[in-house]
Amino acid sequence: MPWGPDVETNLAISSANHLKVRFIQQSLLKFAAANYFYIRRASSKMFFINSCIKPICYKHVK
């Protein structure tokens, strides 16, 4: 049974949709990973700042 244009068109559309979904998934993974490392880096900076400020605060409280 030869393929008609409808079958070929449907196959092309489904392939394109599959590639689009994979691209979106990969983009979301990259975005999530970048946000994770950004938040982790920012929180470590805040920890460093807090550890520097705490001794100063404790000196003023005592």
KACOR-V978468 format. One record per residue. PSI is psi as a letter, one per 20 degrees, with the letter a starting at -180 (none if undefined). Layout:
# KACOR-V978468
<<PSI> <PSI>>
This chain:
# KACOR-V978468
<<o> <q> <p> <r> <h> <g> <g> <g> <g> <h> <g> <g> <g> <h> <g> <g> <h> <g> <h> <g> <g> <g> <g> <g> <g> <h> <g> <h> <g> <g> <g> <g> <g> <g> <h> <g> <h> <g> <g> <g> <g> <h> <h> <h> <g> <h> <g> <g> <g> <h> <h> <h> <h> <g> <h> <g> <g> <h> <h> <h> <h> <none>>
